[in-house]
Amino acid sequence: MKQIYILLIALLMGLSAKAESSGTCGPNLKWHLTDDGVLTITGKGEMYDYSPWGSSIKRVIIGDGVTEIGNGAFRKCRSLTSVTIPNSVTTIESSAFESCSSLTTVTIPNSVTTIGDNAFSGCSALTYVTISNSVTTIGGSAFSSCSALTFVTIPNSVTTIGDGAFSDCSDLTSVTIPNSVTTIGEKAFSSCSALTFVTIPNSVTKIGEDAFTNNLTKIIWLTNTPPDGYSNVQGSIHYVANDMYTGLSNKKVYPYLSSIFEVDGIKYVPVSPSERTCDAIDCTYTGDELKINKKVNYKGVDMTVREINPYTAYSANIKKVYIENGFTTIGVGAFSSCRSLTSVTIPNSVTTIEYGAFSGCSSLTSVIIP
């Protein structure tokens, strides 16, 4: 019996030793995988497509000298939680990290210029992505079905957002599109059900079909000339600079829309610069108490706030709202879906609370109506 036990131990030790493996993954690249799931890639040059390691990888360390992460290189590595991409990498090929469902964060270095189609598609645990200023193209479905992704900042270097690039990112609440982007592909942000606010910059000339499909999204159009395909964009309200946007419903025209500014977490649009008036149109404030004042000061200039517009603070992460005396109307859906909101104080000057102003405020326990 003792001999059998010793033999089993020797066999198990042999299996453990065999768990470490190595090989080549490019003309001049080598890989080494430890028995605890750490994969290290060394050498210089490009990686092969669809590399040979299995789904047991937990961490990847890519050494300086690797220039390209090949097609499907880490596809379906479902145990992979972290990856270090060095500054030598210029291209992340198609499906490179597709369906890596445990991957939580990714930093794309300044050397990368192209993120291929489906590169991070199906990374359902990915909550945060840093895209460097060197990237010019975000490929089709590059981040599609990243259901935990909440916020994306696209750098000024990007000119094209591919078809379905961020489609089905169900937790995505905010996206910043820079003034370098000229094309937003078909279904680029379709089925992003939590997306509440989008600014279309003046550089955009083409928008694909169903690029934005959430009827509750607030769209600010900084383009003076409507881009090709603009009428396909769905939203709760459209802020536009002129009457050329004939194909949009529920729109408000602000000739000075390009002069939008922010003070204490609220975005305002000038109505009449000579009269120094503006309207509150969006809330970026996150904290305990949001204060909407009748006067704001921006760069030393005092301005009077005329209206609290429809959907101003839609789905904002706020707990209390204080509205200063002087406003007469609280717009349609102004504070709707503020699920953390617990109390509201409405001033004596308010005569009208529009429909849906506080709908979906599931934590609201106290309201003072004058």
ZALO-946512 format. One line per field, with one value per residue (C-alpha): residue number from 1; residue in one letter; chain; x, y, z. Coordinates in Angstrom, 3 decimals, decimal comma. Layout:
N
i NUM:...
aa A:...
ch A:...
x X:...
y Y:...
z Z:...
This chain:
370
i 1:2:3:4:5:6:7:8:9:10:11:12:13:14:15:16:17:18:19:20:21:22:23:24:25:26:27:28:29:30:31:32:33:34:35:36:37:38:39:40:41:42:43:44:45:46:47:48:49:50:51:52:53:54:55:56:57:58:59:60:61:62:63:64:65:66:67:68:69:70:71:72:73:74:75:76:77:78:79:80:81:82:83:84:85:86:87:88:89:90:91:92:93:94:95:96:97:98:99:100:101:102:103:104:105:106:107:108:109:110:111:112:113:114:115:116:117:118:119:120:121:122:123:124:125:126:127:128:129:130:131:132:133:134:135:136:137:138:139:140:141:142:143:144:145:146:147:148:149:150:151:152:153:154:155:156:157:158:159:160:161:162:163:164:165:166:167:168:169:170:171:172:173:174:175:176:177:178:179:180:181:182:183:184:185:186:187:188:189:190:191:192:193:194:195:196:197:198:199:200:201:202:203:204:205:206:207:208:209:210:211:212:213:214:215:216:217:218:219:220:221:222:223:224:225:226:227:228:229:230:231:232:233:234:235:236:237:238:239:240:241:242:243:244:245:246:247:248:249:250:251:252:253:254:255:256:257:258:259:260:261:262:263:264:265:266:267:268:269:270:271:272:273:274:275:276:277:278:279:280:281:282:283:284:285:286:287:288:289:290:291:292:293:294:295:296:297:298:299:300:301:302:303:304:305:306:307:308:309:310:311:312:313:314:315:316:317:318:319:320:321:322:323:324:325:326:327:328:329:330:331:332:333:334:335:336:337:338:339:340:341:342:343:344:345:346:347:348:349:350:351:352:353:354:355:356:357:358:359:360:361:362:363:364:365:366:367:368:369:370
aa M:K:Q:I:Y:I:L:L:I:A:L:L:M:G:L:S:A:K:A:E:S:S:G:T:C:G:P:N:L:K:W:H:L:T:D:D:G:V:L:T:I:T:G:K:G:E:M:Y:D:Y:S:P:W:G:S:S:I:K:R:V:I:I:G:D:G:V:T:E:I:G:N:G:A:F:R:K:C:R:S:L:T:S:V:T:I:P:N:S:V:T:T:I:E:S:S:A:F:E:S:C:S:S:L:T:T:V:T:I:P:N:S:V:T:T:I:G:D:N:A:F:S:G:C:S:A:L:T:Y:V:T:I:S:N:S:V:T:T:I:G:G:S:A:F:S:S:C:S:A:L:T:F:V:T:I:P:N:S:V:T:T:I:G:D:G:A:F:S:D:C:S:D:L:T:S:V:T:I:P:N:S:V:T:T:I:G:E:K:A:F:S:S:C:S:A:L:T:F:V:T:I:P:N:S:V:T:K:I:G:E:D:A:F:T:N:N:L:T:K:I:I:W:L:T:N:T:P:P:D:G:Y:S:N:V:Q:G:S:I:H:Y:V:A:N:D:M:Y:T:G:L:S:N:K:K:V:Y:P:Y:L:S:S:I:F:E:V:D:G:I:K:Y:V:P:V:S:P:S:E:R:T:C:D:A:I:D:C:T:Y:T:G:D:E:L:K:I:N:K:K:V:N:Y:K:G:V:D:M:T:V:R:E:I:N:P:Y:T:A:Y:S:A:N:I:K:K:V:Y:I:E:N:G:F:T:T:I:G:V:G:A:F:S:S:C:R:S:L:T:S:V:T:I:P:N:S:V:T:T:I:E:Y:G:A:F:S:G:C:S:S:L:T:S:V:I:I:P
ch A:A:A:A:A:A:A:A:A:A:A:A:A:A:A:A:A:A:A:A:A:A:A:A:A:A:A:A:A:A:A:A:A:A:A:A:A:A:A:A:A:A:A:A:A:A:A:A:A:A:A:A:A:A:A:A:A:A:A:A:A:A:A:A:A:A:A:A:A:A:A:A:A:A:A:A:A:A:A:A:A:A:A:A:A:A:A:A:A:A:A:A:A:A:A:A:A:A:A:A:A:A:A:A:A:A:A:A:A:A:A:A:A:A:A:A:A:A:A:A:A:A:A:A:A:A:A:A:A:A:A:A:A:A:A:A:A:A:A:A:A:A:A:A:A:A:A:A:A:A:A:A:A:A:A:A:A:A:A:A:A:A:A:A:A:A:A:A:A:A:A:A:A:A:A:A:A:A:A:A:A:A:A:A:A:A:A:A:A:A:A:A:A:A:A:A:A:A:A:A:A:A:A:A:A:A:A:A:A:A:A:A:A:A:A:A:A:A:A:A:A:A:A:A:A:A:A:A:A:A:A:A:A:A:A:A:A:A:A:A:A:A:A:A:A:A:A:A:A:A:A:A:A:A:A:A:A:A:A:A:A:A:A:A:A:A:A:A:A:A:A:A:A:A:A:A:A:A:A:A:A:A:A:A:A:A:A:A:A:A:A:A:A:A:A:A:A:A:A:A:A:A:A:A:A:A:A:A:A:A:A:A:A:A:A:A:A:A:A:A:A:A:A:A:A:A:A:A:A:A:A:A:A:A:A:A:A:A:A:A:A:A:A:A:A:A:A:A:A:A:A:A:A:A:A:A:A:A:A:A:A:A:A:A:A:A:A:A:A:A
x 0,000:2,851:4,496:1,238:0,955:4,526:3,829:0,695:2,663:5,367:2,721:1,005:4,346:5,057:1,686:2,328:5,698:4,162:1,616:4,314:4,659:6,316:6,595:6,658:3,867:5,519:8,529:10,648:8,403:8,365:5,756:5,954:2,909:3,309:1,144:-0,618:-1,848:0,688:1,629:4,767:5,570:9,097:10,973:10,429:7,879:4,340:2,319:0,758:-3,005:-4,988:-2,108:-1,793:-2,448:-5,655:-8,351:-6,556:-4,593:-5,247:-2,672:-0,713:2,607:3,611:7,239:8,640:9,396:6,034:4,565:1,252:-1,268:-2,593:-6,117:-7,880:-4,646:-6,420:-9,930:-12,093:-9,448:-12,307:-10,096:-7,968:-8,353:-5,479:-3,130:-0,116:0,247:3,656:4,373:5,898:2,468:0,980:-1,945:-4,488:-5,910:-9,471:-10,915:-7,631:-9,416:-12,907:-15,004:-12,411:-15,313:-13,192:-11,107:-11,920:-9,623:-7,533:-5,025:-4,183:-0,747:0,221:1,854:-1,406:-3,002:-5,631:-8,106:-9,442:-12,963:-14,335:-11,031:-12,712:-16,197:-17,946:-15,600:-18,597:-16,594:-14,765:-15,685:-13,007:-11,078:-8,338:-7,840:-4,628:-4,274:-2,533:-5,585:-7,170:-9,652:-11,939:-13,033:-16,481:-17,917:-14,584:-16,260:-19,691:-21,472:-19,123:-22,126:-20,278:-18,658:-20,063:-17,962:-15,853:-13,661:-12,646:-9,374:-8,902:-6,911:-9,887:-11,509:-13,748:-15,993:-16,778:-20,117:-21,442:-18,280:-20,072:-23,372:-25,120:-23,032:-26,060:-24,407:-22,814:-24,170:-21,862:-19,597:-17,405:-16,966:-14,058:-13,990:-11,712:-14,404:-15,889:-17,774:-19,962:-20,788:-24,053:-25,315:-22,194:-24,078:-27,248:-28,975:-27,014:-30,078:-28,441:-26,932:-28,362:-26,275:-24,370:-22,703:-22,238:-19,218:-18,945:-16,485:-19,025:-20,164:-21,723:-23,807:-24,777:-28,230:-29,334:-26,124:-28,100:-31,311:-32,105:-35,230:-34,241:-30,839:-30,351:-28,566:-26,651:-25,825:-22,847:-22,855:-24,213:-24,912:-26,800:-24,522:-25,543:-27,862:-28,730:-32,455:-31,769:-30,579:-33,127:-33,325:-35,599:-34,749:-32,492:-30,705:-29,803:-28,225:-30,700:-33,872:-32,009:-32,643:-36,081:-36,174:-35,943:-38,859:-38,846:-36,089:-35,117:-33,191:-30,364:-28,391:-25,564:-25,379:-21,659:-21,051:-22,310:-20,571:-20,536:-20,689:-20,746:-21,825:-24,596:-24,340:-25,898:-26,608:-26,640:-30,030:-29,202:-25,595:-26,547:-29,167:-26,887:-29,480:-29,029:-30,912:-29,913:-29,898:-27,791:-26,474:-23,018:-23,012:-22,773:-23,087:-25,488:-27,263:-27,695:-28,363:-29,899:-29,462:-31,190:-27,824:-24,565:-21,112:-18,953:-15,478:-16,435:-19,719:-23,025:-25,872:-29,545:-30,862:-34,151:-35,415:-34,838:-35,154:-36,733:-34,533:-31,979:-30,950:-32,335:-30,847:-28,357:-26,702:-27,944:-29,615:-31,198:-32,357:-32,600:-34,143:-33,655:-36,653:-37,363:-38,062:-41,661:-41,486:-39,788:-39,489:-40,684:-38,786:-36,320:-35,338:-36,785:-34,984:-32,868:-33,035:-30,894:-32,953:-34,564:-35,829:-36,851:-37,578:-39,642:-39,693:-42,802:-42,127:-42,839:-46,321:-45,929:-44,377:-44,376:-45,280:-42,738:-40,648:-39,839:-40,954:-38,873:-37,364:-37,736:-35,978:-37,941:-39,432:-39,933:-41,347:-42,337:-44,805:-45,539
y 0,000:2,362:1,700:2,557:5,813:6,800:5,952:8,196:11,098:10,676:10,563:13,731:15,516:14,514:15,876:19,133:19,470:18,863:21,647:24,178:24,419:26,561:27,032:29,583:32,026:34,004:33,893:35,424:35,048:32,486:31,792:30,189:29,170:28,380:25,930:28,822:30,316:33,106:33,386:35,319:36,219:37,303:38,218:40,713:40,928:39,794:37,066:34,214:34,146:31,813:30,922:27,479:27,998:26,910:28,603:28,160:31,424:33,889:36,574:37,608:39,487:40,620:41,685:44,795:43,935:42,382:44,567:42,895:40,800:38,367:37,464:35,528:35,365:35,089:34,333:32,482:32,629:32,857:32,740:35,683:38,581:40,920:41,662:43,937:45,409:47,057:50,257:48,251:46,936:48,888:46,654:44,612:42,347:41,095:38,947:39,193:39,120:38,108:36,365:36,808:36,992:37,486:40,388:43,459:46,315:47,100:49,898:50,340:52,010:55,022:52,855:51,196:52,709:50,090:48,103:45,370:44,045:42,140:42,747:42,840:41,673:39,664:40,757:40,867:41,722:44,661:47,782:50,253:50,870:53,426:54,081:55,914:59,041:57,079:54,983:56,138:53,325:51,402:48,401:46,917:45,313:46,025:46,351:44,903:43,021:44,418:44,500:45,833:48,779:52,009:54,847:55,354:58,285:58,112:60,014:62,876:60,675:58,472:59,261:56,208:54,330:51,050:49,297:47,955:49,077:49,488:47,746:45,887:47,598:47,588:49,432:52,187:55,489:58,060:58,377:61,255:61,483:63,804:66,410:64,173:61,574:61,872:58,568:56,725:53,303:51,392:50,205:51,701:52,282:50,303:48,593:50,680:50,844:52,900:55,573:58,896:61,580:61,906:64,902:64,688:66,886:69,245:66,921:64,123:63,917:60,435:58,389:54,815:53,317:52,533:54,054:55,144:53,276:54,265:56,463:57,915:59,258:63,028:64,094:67,367:68,163:70,522:70,080:73,149:71,065:67,822:64,848:62,162:59,739:62,108:61,321:57,692:58,751:58,053:60,011:61,510:65,058:66,610:69,912:71,458:74,699:75,487:74,412:72,295:69,181:68,626:64,864:64,882:64,845:66,445:68,954:72,317:74,892:76,826:79,075:79,326:75,590:75,423:77,719:75,100:75,408:73,641:75,035:72,858:69,728:71,279:72,035:75,235:76,605:80,398:81,691:85,379:86,423:90,110:89,532:87,026:84,268:80,499:77,215:74,202:71,161:68,418:67,207:65,699:66,198:63,122:63,665:64,265:67,506:69,033:72,781:74,493:78,226:81,053:82,731:81,143:82,631:81,378:82,828:85,951:86,534:86,356:84,713:84,174:80,627:80,781:77,169:73,727:71,880:68,473:65,576:67,953:65,485:62,284:59,225:61,372:59,813:62,364:62,064:65,480:68,344:71,983:74,365:78,055:80,391:82,069:79,129:78,674:75,287:71,932:70,355:67,018:64,136:66,634:64,304:61,031:57,772:59,420:56,205:57,468:60,632:60,721:64,292:67,330:70,899:72,822:76,643:78,857:80,302:76,997:76,870:73,818:70,390:68,770:65,125:62,515:65,122:62,680:59,373:56,340:57,991:54,765:56,032:59,293:59,591:63,333:66,011:69,558:71,030:74,725
z 0,000:0,880:-2,486:-4,320:-2,331:-3,216:-6,853:-6,861:-5,385:-8,024:-10,750:-9,464:-9,236:-12,801:-13,978:-12,137:-13,778:-17,176:-16,521:-17,448:-21,208:-23,859:-27,581:-30,388:-31,268:-34,058:-36,376:-33,604:-30,545:-27,736:-25,086:-21,653:-19,589:-15,876:-13,998:-12,215:-15,499:-16,170:-19,835:-20,813:-24,428:-25,372:-28,524:-31,330:-34,123:-34,892:-33,215:-35,137:-35,636:-33,350:-31,055:-29,395:-25,684:-23,981:-21,931:-18,571:-18,917:-16,073:-16,782:-19,862:-19,880:-23,367:-23,550:-25,231:-28,815:-29,743:-32,503:-33,304:-31,379:-33,980:-35,062:-32,308:-30,299:-26,923:-28,165:-25,626:-22,880:-20,393:-17,273:-18,389:-15,923:-16,842:-19,718:-20,037:-23,534:-24,110:-26,041:-28,899:-30,044:-32,967:-33,936:-32,005:-34,691:-35,123:-32,306:-30,378:-26,991:-28,112:-25,436:-22,673:-20,241:-17,074:-18,394:-16,248:-17,356:-20,420:-21,064:-24,727:-25,032:-27,140:-29,787:-30,926:-34,044:-34,911:-32,826:-35,097:-35,612:-32,583:-30,759:-27,318:-28,279:-25,572:-22,761:-20,432:-17,267:-18,866:-16,869:-17,895:-21,111:-21,712:-25,425:-26,264:-28,405:-31,150:-32,149:-35,424:-36,082:-33,743:-35,767:-36,248:-33,086:-31,368:-27,937:-28,696:-25,877:-23,226:-20,923:-17,832:-19,638:-18,157:-19,565:-22,679:-23,711:-27,360:-28,009:-30,466:-32,829:-33,810:-37,156:-37,597:-35,161:-36,885:-37,403:-34,105:-32,282:-28,926:-29,690:-26,859:-24,161:-21,877:-18,938:-21,029:-19,682:-21,236:-24,251:-25,367:-29,138:-30,085:-32,830:-34,924:-35,719:-39,205:-39,450:-36,942:-38,361:-38,514:-35,110:-33,494:-30,210:-30,861:-27,914:-25,402:-23,184:-20,390:-22,659:-21,495:-23,190:-26,481:-28,129:-31,907:-32,731:-35,674:-37,460:-38,071:-41,705:-41,809:-39,367:-40,199:-39,820:-36,240:-34,822:-31,726:-30,895:-27,303:-27,359:-23,958:-25,036:-25,090:-28,295:-28,669:-32,304:-32,631:-36,420:-38,233:-41,338:-40,585:-41,323:-43,773:-41,948:-39,082:-39,243:-38,245:-34,775:-32,038:-28,799:-26,152:-27,207:-29,833:-29,262:-32,635:-33,821:-36,636:-38,457:-41,045:-38,924:-40,437:-39,934:-36,151:-33,745:-30,287:-30,991:-29,521:-31,538:-29,887:-32,280:-29,719:-29,050:-29,862:-26,866:-24,389:-20,997:-17,630:-14,083:-10,939:-12,792:-14,915:-18,625:-19,932:-23,411:-24,026:-25,193:-25,645:-24,990:-25,090:-22,375:-20,628:-20,397:-20,671:-20,191:-18,095:-20,378:-18,784:-15,440:-14,978:-11,200:-8,978:-5,255:-2,390:-3,326:-6,759:-6,645:-9,643:-9,193:-11,023:-11,605:-12,762:-13,256:-16,096:-16,609:-14,681:-16,533:-14,603:-16,504:-15,669:-16,064:-17,939:-17,916:-16,493:-19,788:-20,476:-19,325:-17,758:-15,037:-16,554:-14,798:-12,862:-9,801:-7,247:-3,821:-3,252:-5,468:-4,448:-7,004:-6,306:-6,311:-9,655:-11,959:-13,136:-14,877:-14,327:-17,770:-19,114:-17,510:-15,989:-13,113:-14,390:-13,553:-10,829:-8,832:-5,918:-5,457:-1,991:-1,531:-3,595:-2,563:-5,141:-4,762:-4,557:-8,008:-9,801:-11,344:-13,607:-13,132:-16,593:-17,173:-16,134:-14,295:-11,465:-12,970:-12,081:-8,961:-6,991:-3,820:-3,532:-0,035:0,424:-1,903:-0,907:-3,420:-2,748
